[in-house]
Amino acid sequence: MIKNLIFDFGKVLVDYDYFVVIDKYFATHAESEQFYDHLMNDKWNERLDRESRTFPQIIADMQEAMPQWKDQIAQFGAHYTEFVLGEIPGMRELLTSLKAEGYRLYGLTNWCSCVHQTMQQFPIFSLLDGRVISSEEHVVKPEREIYDILCSRFHLRPEECVFADDREDNIEAARAYGMHGIVFKDCQQYKAELSAIFAREGSLNAAPALSPELEQRVRRSVDLFMQGYGCCQSVVAAFADLYGVDDQLAKRIAAGFGGGVGRMRMMCGAVSGIVTLVGLDCGQTEGADREGKSACYKVVQELLHESEAQNGSLICAELLGLNGYEKAHSSYVASPRTAEYYKKRPCAAKVESAARIFAGYLMRKADK
Protein backbone atom coordinates (compact mmCIF):
# COMPACT_ATOMS: atom_id res chain seq x y z
CA MET A 1 0.00 0.00 0.00
CA ILE A 2 1.24 3.48 -0.89
CA LYS A 3 1.44 5.76 2.15
CA ASN A 4 4.23 8.24 1.38
CA LEU A 5 4.69 10.63 -1.54
CA ILE A 6 8.13 12.12 -2.12
CA PHE A 7 8.87 15.10 -4.34
CA ASP A 8 11.91 16.66 -5.90
CA PHE A 9 11.76 20.46 -5.60
CA GLY A 10 12.97 21.95 -8.89
CA LYS A 11 10.74 21.25 -11.92
CA VAL A 12 8.32 19.31 -9.66
CA LEU A 13 7.16 21.70 -6.94
CA VAL A 14 8.66 24.90 -8.33
CA ASP A 15 9.86 25.87 -11.79
CA TYR A 16 13.20 27.53 -12.48
CA ASP A 17 15.31 28.90 -15.31
CA TYR A 18 18.99 29.69 -14.80
CA PHE A 19 18.99 32.08 -17.75
CA VAL A 20 16.59 34.41 -15.96
CA VAL A 21 19.56 35.30 -13.75
CA ILE A 22 22.64 34.81 -15.88
CA ASP A 23 21.29 36.61 -18.96
CA LYS A 24 21.29 39.79 -16.87
CA TYR A 25 25.02 39.68 -16.28
CA PHE A 26 26.51 38.41 -19.54
CA ALA A 27 26.84 40.56 -22.64
CA THR A 28 25.04 38.09 -24.89
CA HIS A 29 22.84 35.03 -24.51
CA ALA A 30 25.50 33.01 -26.32
CA GLU A 31 27.98 33.90 -23.59
CA SER A 32 25.38 32.94 -20.97
CA GLU A 33 25.00 29.55 -22.66
CA GLN A 34 28.78 29.09 -22.64
CA PHE A 35 28.88 29.75 -18.90
CA TYR A 36 25.88 27.43 -18.35
CA ASP A 37 27.70 24.64 -20.22
CA HIS A 38 30.68 25.03 -17.87
CA LEU A 39 28.28 25.08 -14.89
CA MET A 40 26.86 21.70 -15.88
CA ASN A 41 29.66 19.93 -17.72
CA ASP A 42 32.33 20.81 -15.17
CA LYS A 43 29.93 19.74 -12.37
CA TRP A 44 29.89 23.12 -10.64
CA ASN A 45 26.16 22.71 -10.21
CA GLU A 46 26.70 19.36 -8.50
CA ARG A 47 29.30 20.91 -6.20
CA LEU A 48 26.81 23.60 -5.23
CA ASP A 49 24.17 20.94 -4.51
CA ARG A 50 26.57 18.84 -2.45
CA GLU A 51 28.25 21.73 -0.60
CA SER A 52 31.25 19.83 0.66
CA ARG A 53 32.56 23.39 0.84
CA THR A 54 30.33 26.35 1.72
CA PHE A 55 28.34 28.16 -0.96
CA PRO A 56 30.59 31.29 -0.84
CA GLN A 57 33.69 29.09 -1.05
CA ILE A 58 32.37 27.31 -4.14
CA ILE A 59 31.52 30.64 -5.78
CA ALA A 60 35.12 31.75 -5.08
CA ASP A 61 36.39 28.47 -6.58
CA MET A 62 34.34 29.14 -9.72
CA GLN A 63 35.82 32.61 -10.00
CA GLU A 64 39.32 31.20 -9.73
CA ALA A 65 38.59 28.54 -12.35
CA MET A 66 36.87 31.00 -14.74
CA PRO A 67 38.55 34.36 -14.07
CA GLN A 68 37.21 35.82 -17.34
CA TRP A 69 33.74 35.78 -15.71
CA LYS A 70 34.72 36.76 -12.19
CA ASP A 71 32.23 39.64 -11.93
CA GLN A 72 29.41 37.67 -13.57
CA ILE A 73 29.96 34.72 -11.22
CA ALA A 74 29.78 37.07 -8.24
CA GLN A 75 26.39 38.29 -9.50
CA PHE A 76 25.31 34.70 -10.17
CA GLY A 77 26.03 33.84 -6.53
CA ALA A 78 24.44 37.00 -5.14
CA HIS A 79 21.20 36.50 -7.09
CA TYR A 80 21.11 32.70 -7.09
CA THR A 81 17.56 32.32 -5.75
CA GLU A 82 16.08 34.60 -8.39
CA PHE A 83 16.06 31.86 -11.03
CA VAL A 84 13.01 30.26 -9.32
CA LEU A 85 9.96 31.33 -11.31
CA GLY A 86 7.10 30.08 -9.15
CA GLU A 87 5.15 26.99 -8.14
CA ILE A 88 4.36 24.35 -10.74
CA PRO A 89 0.69 24.91 -11.74
CA GLY A 90 -1.74 22.64 -9.91
CA MET A 91 0.79 21.07 -7.57
CA ARG A 92 -0.06 23.00 -4.40
CA GLU A 93 -3.72 22.11 -4.78
CA LEU A 94 -2.86 18.48 -5.46
CA LEU A 95 -0.54 18.20 -2.46
CA THR A 96 -3.18 19.81 -0.25
CA SER A 97 -5.70 17.21 -1.38
CA LEU A 98 -3.30 14.28 -0.96
CA LYS A 99 -2.33 15.47 2.52
CA ALA A 100 -6.01 15.69 3.50
CA GLU A 101 -6.44 12.08 2.35
CA GLY A 102 -3.79 11.01 4.86
CA TYR A 103 -0.67 10.70 2.71
CA ARG A 104 2.64 11.78 4.20
CA LEU A 105 4.50 14.22 1.95
CA TYR A 106 8.28 14.53 1.82
CA GLY A 107 10.86 16.46 -0.15
CA LEU A 108 14.09 15.04 -1.57
CA THR A 109 16.11 17.62 -3.44
CA ASN A 110 19.53 18.41 -4.84
CA TRP A 111 19.85 22.08 -3.88
CA CYS A 112 22.40 24.33 -2.25
CA SER A 113 21.85 26.00 1.11
CA CYS A 114 20.06 28.90 -0.61
CA VAL A 115 17.04 26.60 -0.83
CA HIS A 116 15.73 27.86 2.50
CA GLN A 117 15.09 31.29 1.00
CA THR A 118 13.04 29.66 -1.73
CA MET A 119 11.15 27.51 0.77
CA GLN A 120 10.16 30.62 2.72
CA GLN A 121 8.98 32.28 -0.47
CA PHE A 122 6.56 29.61 -1.74
CA PRO A 123 3.71 28.16 0.40
CA ILE A 124 3.82 24.73 -1.25
CA PHE A 125 6.85 23.80 0.88
CA SER A 126 4.85 24.20 4.10
CA LEU A 127 2.80 21.13 3.09
CA LEU A 128 5.79 18.82 3.43
CA ASP A 129 6.03 16.62 6.53
CA GLY A 130 9.79 16.35 6.18
CA ARG A 131 12.60 16.83 3.69
CA VAL A 132 16.15 15.82 2.90
CA ILE A 133 18.32 18.46 1.20
CA SER A 134 21.55 17.42 -0.50
CA SER A 135 23.60 20.38 0.72
CA GLU A 136 22.79 19.52 4.34
CA GLU A 137 23.79 15.87 3.92
CA HIS A 138 26.68 16.42 1.45
CA VAL A 139 25.19 13.61 -0.64
CA VAL A 140 23.33 14.06 -3.94
CA LYS A 141 20.86 12.12 -6.03
CA PRO A 142 21.15 9.61 -7.62
CA GLU A 143 23.55 8.31 -4.96
CA ARG A 144 21.91 5.53 -2.96
CA GLU A 145 22.87 7.03 0.38
CA ILE A 146 20.51 9.98 0.04
CA TYR A 147 17.50 7.67 -0.38
CA ASP A 148 18.66 5.72 2.64
CA ILE A 149 18.91 8.93 4.69
CA LEU A 150 15.32 9.84 3.78
CA CYS A 151 13.85 6.44 4.66
CA SER A 152 15.88 6.03 7.84
CA ARG A 153 15.14 9.51 9.15
CA PHE A 154 11.39 9.32 8.63
CA HIS A 155 10.94 5.55 9.14
CA LEU A 156 9.69 4.99 5.60
CA ARG A 157 9.38 1.67 3.85
CA PRO A 158 10.56 2.09 0.24
CA GLU A 159 7.77 -0.09 -1.15
CA GLU A 160 5.22 2.29 0.40
CA CYS A 161 6.75 5.35 -1.30
CA VAL A 162 6.27 7.04 -4.67
CA PHE A 163 9.05 9.43 -5.70
CA ALA A 164 8.57 12.12 -8.35
CA ASP A 165 11.60 13.71 -10.01
CA ASP A 166 12.14 15.31 -13.41
CA ARG A 167 15.36 13.33 -14.00
CA GLU A 168 15.23 9.74 -15.19
CA ASP A 169 18.49 8.80 -13.46
CA ASN A 170 17.15 9.89 -10.08
CA ILE A 171 13.98 7.86 -10.61
CA GLU A 172 15.97 4.80 -11.69
CA ALA A 173 17.99 5.06 -8.46
CA ALA A 174 14.80 5.34 -6.41
CA ARG A 175 13.36 2.25 -8.09
CA ALA A 176 16.59 0.36 -7.47
CA TYR A 177 16.22 1.30 -3.80
CA GLY A 178 12.73 -0.20 -3.77
CA MET A 179 10.52 2.85 -4.28
CA HIS A 180 7.97 3.45 -7.00
CA GLY A 181 8.91 6.30 -9.30
CA ILE A 182 7.38 8.84 -11.67
CA VAL A 183 9.43 10.93 -14.08
CA PHE A 184 7.63 14.22 -13.64
CA LYS A 185 6.46 16.29 -16.61
CA ASP A 186 3.43 18.19 -15.33
CA CYS A 187 0.69 17.96 -12.72
CA GLN A 188 -1.85 16.12 -14.88
CA GLN A 189 0.67 13.52 -16.04
CA TYR A 190 1.77 12.99 -12.43
CA LYS A 191 -1.82 12.52 -11.24
CA ALA A 192 -2.50 9.96 -13.98
CA GLU A 193 0.62 7.92 -13.23
CA LEU A 194 0.05 8.17 -9.47
CA SER A 195 -3.50 6.87 -9.90
CA ALA A 196 -2.15 3.90 -11.86
CA ILE A 197 0.30 3.11 -9.05
CA PHE A 198 -2.50 3.42 -6.47
CA ALA A 199 -4.64 1.00 -8.47
CA ARG A 200 -1.80 -1.51 -8.74
CA GLU A 201 -0.26 -1.23 -5.27
CA GLY A 202 -3.16 -0.05 -3.13
CA SER A 203 -3.70 3.33 -1.51
CA LEU A 204 -4.95 4.74 1.76
CA ASN A 205 -8.36 5.21 0.15
CA ALA A 206 -8.41 1.67 -1.16
CA ALA A 207 -8.00 -0.26 2.07
CA PRO A 208 -9.96 -3.54 2.11
CA ALA A 209 -13.42 -3.21 3.61
CA LEU A 210 -13.76 -4.50 7.14
CA SER A 211 -16.17 -7.26 7.98
CA PRO A 212 -19.53 -6.08 9.38
CA GLU A 213 -18.53 -7.35 12.83
CA LEU A 214 -15.24 -5.41 12.83
CA GLU A 215 -16.92 -2.33 11.38
CA GLN A 216 -19.38 -2.47 14.27
CA ARG A 217 -16.49 -2.53 16.74
CA VAL A 218 -14.96 0.53 15.11
CA ARG A 219 -18.29 2.36 15.42
CA ARG A 220 -18.56 1.29 19.06
CA SER A 221 -15.15 2.79 19.83
CA VAL A 222 -16.32 6.17 18.54
CA ASP A 223 -19.63 5.85 20.39
CA LEU A 224 -17.77 5.15 23.64
CA PHE A 225 -15.62 8.23 23.17
CA MET A 226 -18.69 10.37 22.51
CA GLN A 227 -20.17 9.01 25.76
CA GLY A 228 -17.26 10.49 27.69
CA TYR A 229 -14.76 7.64 27.89
CA GLY A 230 -11.07 8.32 27.25
CA CYS A 231 -9.37 7.63 23.92
CA CYS A 232 -7.61 4.51 25.17
CA GLN A 233 -10.69 3.22 27.00
CA SER A 234 -12.79 3.64 23.87
CA VAL A 235 -10.40 1.66 21.66
CA VAL A 236 -9.65 -1.12 24.17
CA ALA A 237 -13.24 -1.65 25.31
CA ALA A 238 -14.40 -2.08 21.71
CA PHE A 239 -12.26 -5.22 21.30
CA ALA A 240 -11.49 -6.49 24.81
CA ASP A 241 -14.24 -9.15 24.86
CA LEU A 242 -12.36 -10.99 22.10
CA TYR A 243 -9.73 -11.81 24.74
CA GLY A 244 -12.04 -12.68 27.61
CA VAL A 245 -11.70 -9.27 29.29
CA ASP A 246 -15.01 -7.90 30.52
CA ASP A 247 -16.07 -4.36 29.73
CA GLN A 248 -15.53 -2.92 33.21
CA LEU A 249 -12.04 -4.36 33.57
CA ALA A 250 -11.08 -3.20 30.08
CA LYS A 251 -12.05 0.37 30.92
CA ARG A 252 -10.09 0.25 34.18
CA ILE A 253 -6.97 -1.11 32.47
CA ALA A 254 -7.09 1.66 29.87
CA ALA A 255 -8.21 4.55 32.09
CA GLY A 256 -4.78 5.95 32.97
CA PHE A 257 -3.65 6.32 29.36
CA GLY A 258 -6.12 9.11 28.54
CA GLY A 259 -4.90 12.60 27.66
CA GLY A 260 -1.59 11.27 26.42
CA VAL A 261 -0.95 9.20 29.59
CA GLY A 262 -2.55 10.81 32.63
CA ARG A 263 -3.18 14.01 30.65
CA MET A 264 0.58 14.60 30.30
CA ARG A 265 0.18 14.91 26.53
CA MET A 266 2.68 12.18 25.69
CA MET A 267 1.64 9.17 23.57
CA CYS A 268 -1.90 9.55 22.22
CA GLY A 269 -4.41 7.54 24.24
CA ALA A 270 -5.90 5.99 21.11
CA VAL A 271 -2.43 4.81 20.10
CA SER A 272 -1.90 3.40 23.59
CA GLY A 273 -5.13 1.52 22.97
CA ILE A 274 -3.56 -0.17 19.96
CA VAL A 275 -0.53 -1.16 22.05
CA THR A 276 -2.75 -2.56 24.81
CA LEU A 277 -4.79 -4.61 22.36
CA VAL A 278 -1.69 -6.01 20.67
CA GLY A 279 -0.52 -7.17 24.09
CA LEU A 280 -3.83 -8.94 24.62
CA ASP A 281 -3.66 -10.44 21.15
CA CYS A 282 -0.09 -11.69 20.92
CA GLY A 283 1.85 -10.65 24.03
CA GLN A 284 4.25 -13.25 25.46
CA THR A 285 3.56 -14.62 28.95
CA GLU A 286 6.93 -16.16 29.77
CA GLY A 287 9.80 -13.93 30.83
CA ALA A 288 12.37 -15.93 28.88
CA ASP A 289 10.31 -15.91 25.65
CA ARG A 290 12.42 -13.44 23.64
CA GLU A 291 10.98 -14.68 20.35
CA GLY A 292 7.43 -14.04 21.54
CA LYS A 293 8.38 -10.64 22.92
CA SER A 294 10.04 -9.69 19.63
CA ALA A 295 6.99 -10.85 17.63
CA CYS A 296 4.76 -8.63 19.78
CA TYR A 297 7.08 -5.65 19.35
CA LYS A 298 7.07 -6.20 15.59
CA VAL A 299 3.29 -5.92 15.44
CA VAL A 300 3.31 -2.86 17.70
CA GLN A 301 5.83 -1.11 15.45
CA GLU A 302 3.94 -1.98 12.28
CA LEU A 303 0.62 -0.67 13.58
CA LEU A 304 2.12 2.45 15.16
CA HIS A 305 3.94 3.29 11.95
CA GLU A 306 0.59 2.96 10.20
CA SER A 307 -1.02 5.30 12.75
CA GLU A 308 1.79 7.84 12.41
CA ALA A 309 1.48 7.76 8.63
CA GLN A 310 -2.26 8.40 8.82
CA ASN A 311 -2.27 11.04 11.54
CA GLY A 312 1.11 12.73 11.33
CA SER A 313 2.22 11.97 14.88
CA LEU A 314 1.83 9.55 17.78
CA ILE A 315 2.12 12.33 20.37
CA CYS A 316 -0.99 13.81 21.97
CA ALA A 317 0.42 17.35 22.23
CA GLU A 318 1.36 17.39 18.55
CA LEU A 319 -2.00 16.02 17.46
CA LEU A 320 -3.74 18.73 19.49
CA GLY A 321 -1.38 21.45 18.26
CA LEU A 322 -0.27 22.41 21.77
CA ASN A 323 2.77 24.61 22.23
CA GLY A 324 5.51 23.85 24.73
CA TYR A 325 3.99 26.01 27.47
CA GLU A 326 0.56 24.40 27.11
CA LYS A 327 2.09 20.95 27.22
CA ALA A 328 4.24 21.72 30.28
CA HIS A 329 1.31 23.20 32.17
CA SER A 330 -1.27 20.57 31.32
CA SER A 331 -3.38 19.91 34.41
CA TYR A 332 -4.47 16.47 35.58
CA VAL A 333 -8.06 17.77 35.65
CA ALA A 334 -10.06 16.20 32.84
CA SER A 335 -11.75 18.55 30.38
CA PRO A 336 -15.54 18.77 30.51
CA ARG A 337 -17.07 16.99 27.54
CA THR A 338 -19.07 19.86 26.06
CA ALA A 339 -20.32 20.34 22.52
CA GLU A 340 -17.44 22.78 22.01
CA TYR A 341 -14.95 20.14 23.17
CA TYR A 342 -16.15 17.64 20.57
CA LYS A 343 -16.21 20.34 17.91
CA LYS A 344 -12.62 21.45 18.46
CA ARG A 345 -10.84 18.22 19.35
CA PRO A 346 -9.67 15.73 16.69
CA CYS A 347 -9.84 12.91 19.24
CA ALA A 348 -12.93 11.14 17.91
CA ALA A 349 -11.23 10.81 14.52
CA LYS A 350 -8.05 9.50 16.19
CA VAL A 351 -10.09 6.91 18.12
CA GLU A 352 -11.70 5.76 14.88
CA SER A 353 -8.31 5.65 13.15
CA ALA A 354 -6.80 3.52 15.93
CA ALA A 355 -9.77 1.16 16.06
CA ARG A 356 -9.74 0.78 12.28
CA ILE A 357 -6.00 0.07 12.26
CA PHE A 358 -6.40 -2.68 14.86
CA ALA A 359 -9.45 -4.08 13.09
CA GLY A 360 -7.44 -4.18 9.86
CA TYR A 361 -4.71 -6.07 11.66
CA LEU A 362 -7.24 -8.65 12.91
CA MET A 363 -8.66 -9.04 9.41
CA ARG A 364 -5.23 -9.55 7.83
CA LYS A 365 -4.33 -12.03 10.56
CA ALA A 366 -7.52 -14.02 9.94
CA ASP A 367 -6.81 -14.13 6.20
CA LYS A 368 -3.37 -15.68 6.64
N, C-alpha and C positions, 0 to 999 in steps of 0.2 A: 504494500500500500504506500502511495506517495503521501508524505507528510511535510516535506521541506522543499522550498523553492529557493534556488540560489541564483543570483544575478551578477554578471559583470556590470561595471558602472558605465564606461564609455561605449557609446553606440548601442547600449541596451536600456539604461535608465536615463542617461543624458547624451545628447549629441555634441560633437565637437569638430572643429576644423582648425588645424594648426595654421593654415594660411591666413586666417582672420587676424592672427597676431603678426606672423613674420612678414606678410606683405607690407605692413606698415613701416618696416625698418630696413628693407632692402630696396635698392634702386629700381629693380625690375622683378616681375614675377618669375622670370627665368632664373634669376639669382636666388630667389626664395626657394625654388624647386631644387637648385643645386645644394643649398644648405640643408633642405629637408632630406635629400638623398644621403648626405653625410650623417644626419641625425639618426636615420634608420639603418643604413648599411654598416656604419661604424659602431652600431649598438649603443649610441649615446642615450637613446630613448630608454633602452633596457637598463642602463646604469642609473638613470634618473628613477626608474620604477623600483629598482632594487635598493638604492641608496645605501650601499656599503660605505660610501662616504656621504657627507651631508649635501643637501641640495646646493648651497652656495659653493662648496668645494668642487662639486661636479661642474657647475657653471664655469668656475675658474679653470678647471681642467680643459673644458671645451675651448675657452679663449686661448689657452696655451697651445692647444692642438690646431686651432684654426685662427691664427692671429689676424688674418686679413678681414675677419668678421668680428673682431673683439667688441666693438661698440654694439653691433647688432645682437650679439649673443647676450650682452648685458641687458639689453631691452627685452630679449626673449625671456630671460630669467625673471626680470622685474614684472613682466606682464603675463606670466605663464598661465594663470587661471582664466585669462580673458578668451582663450580659444573655445571654452565651453559655451555652446549656443543656447541651450535650454533643455528641458525634459523631452524625452521621446514621446510623441503624441500618443495618448491613450494609456500609457503605462502607469501613471499615478492612479488613475481610476481602476485599472485592472488589479494593481497590487492592493488597493484599498478593499476591493471586493474579495480577493483571495484571502486576505488577512481576516476579514469578517467571517469567512467560511472555516477558519481555524487553522489555515496553513501557516507555518513558521517561515519567515522571509529573511534571507541572509544575503550579504554582499561578499563577493570575492573579486578583487580588482588588482590589476597592475597599475599603480599610480604612485607618484612621488608624494612627499609629505604636504604638498600644496593642496591635496585632495580635501583637507578639512575645510578650507575656504569654500570650495565648491559645495560640500555637503551642507554647510550653513546657508548657502544661497538658494538651494532648491529643496522644496518640501518633501519630495519623493523619498529622500534619504531617511526621513524620520519614521518611515513605515518599516524599516528594517529592524529585525530583532537582534541582529548581530552582524559583524562584518570582519573580514580579514583583508588587510591592505598590505601589498607587497613591500612597500618601503618601511613598514613597521616590523616586518618579519625578516627582511633582507633575503627573501625568496620570491621568485616570480613564476607565474604560469608560463609554460605548461609543466613545470617541475613538480614531481609527485608530492614533494614535501609540503607544498602549500595547500593541497587538498587534504592532506593528513592533518595539518594544523587546524583547518576549518572543522573537520569532523571530530577531532579530539576535543577541541575547545568547547564545542556546543553539543557534544554527545550525539552526533548524527550518525545514522546508519546509511552508508552510501546508497544502498538499494532503495532507500526511502526518499532519495533526493533527485531533483531535476535541476540541472545547471544550464543556464542560458548565457552564451557568449557569442560575440560576432566573429571569433576566429576559430576555424576548424581545428587547428592543432590543440587549442585549449579544450575543446569539446572532446577530442579524441583522448586526451589525457584523463579527463573526467570519467569517460566511459571505461578506460582501462583501470581506473581506480574503483569502479563498481557503480558509479552514478549513471543516471539517465541524462542525456544531453540534447540540447536544441541549439543549432547554429542560428543565431538571431538575425532576422532581416527587418521585421517590423512587428507592431503589436498584433495585428490580425493573424499573421503567419505564426507567431508564437502561440497565440490562443488556440489555433487549430491543431498545432503539433502537441501542445500540452493536453488538450482534450483527448487526443489519440493515445497518449501515454496513460492518462487517467483510465481510459476504457480498457486498456491492456493490463495495467498493473494494479488498478484499484485506487480509489481516492477517498478522502475523508467523507465525502458526500455519498460514497457508494459502498459504505460498510454493510455487510450482510444483515438482513432483518433479523431481529431477535424473535425467539419463539413467543407465543402469546403469554406463557407463564412467566418468562423472564421480563417481558415488556411490562407486565403487571407489577412485578417487583420494582422495576425502575420507577413506575408511577407512584408506587407506595412510598418510596424513599422521598420523593418530592412532597407528597401529601404529609408525611411525618414532619418534614421541615416546616411546612406551612402551618402545622399545628403547634409549633413552638419548640420542637426538639432540636438539638444541636446538629451540626453538619455530620459529625461522625456517628452520632446516635442514629440519624436518619438512614445513613448508608448501611450500617451494620445491622440494624433491626429489620431491614427489608430482606435480608438473606440469612439471618442467624439460624432460623428454624431448620435450614438445610443441614445444619451440623449439630442438631439436638440441643441448641441453646434457646431457652424460652425468651419471650419478648422482654420481660422485666429485667432479666439478667443481662441480656444484650445491651439494653439501654444503660444499665449501670456500668458495664465494662467500658462503654464508649463515652460516658458522660464527661470525663476529664479532658478529652481531646478537643472539645469545642473551643472556638475562638482562636484557633492556632495553638492549641495546647494550653488549657487554663486561661484563655484570653490573653496569652502572651504574644500572639500574632506571629508564631513560628510556623511549623508545617500546617497547611490547611487541614481543617477537621475532616472534610470529605476525603482528602487524600489519606489521612490517617485511617479512615474507614476502610479504604482499599487494603491497606497494610494489615489491619486487624482481620479482615476476611480471608486474606491469603494465608495468614497464620492458622486460621480455623480450617482452611481447605487443605493445606499441604505442609503445615509446620511440623518439624521433627519433634519427637517426644523423648528422645534419648540424648543425654548430654554428649556422648561420644560419636553421635551420628553426624559427622562432618558432611557426608554426601547429601543427607537429607536437609541439613541446614543450608548448604550451598544451593540446592534445588529450590528451596523456598526463597532465598535471596534473589535468585535468577528471575523468578516470577515477579517478585516485588519490583525489581529494577525495570523489567519490561513494562509493567503496567504503569509505573510512575513516570517513565519516559513518555508513554502514551499520553498520560494526563498533562505533563508539562508541554508536550507538543500541541495539545488541544487548547490549553488555557494560558500558556505563556509563562507560568511559574507554578511552583509547588508551595510557595510561601504566602501565608495569609495576608501579611502586611502588603506585599506586592500586588496581590489580587485585589485588595481593597483600595490600593493607591494611597496608602498612608505614608506620610513623611517620617523621618527619623524621630522627630519630637513626639509625634502622635503614637508611634510604636513604643517608644521608651516610657511613655506616660499612660499606657493602656491600663485601665483599672480592671480589677477582677470582677467588678459588678456587671452582670449580664445586661445587655441592651433590652429595653422593652420592645416587644414584637408588635409594632404599630404598622399601619398601612404605609406610612412613610418609610419605615425600615425596609419592608419588602420591596418598595418601589426603588430604593436607592441601592440596595445591596445586590451583588451578583451571586449570592450564596446559593439560592435555589438552583440556578443554572449549574453551579459547580457540583452540587449534590447530584443532580441528574447526570452530569458528565461522569462522575466517579461511579455511580451505580451502573451506568451503561458500559463503562470500561470493564467493570468486574463481571457484568452479565455476558459481555462479549468473550471474556476469558473462559467463563463456564461453558459457553456454547462451543468455542473452539476445542476445549478439552473433551467435551462429549463427542465431538465429531472425529476425534483421533482414533 
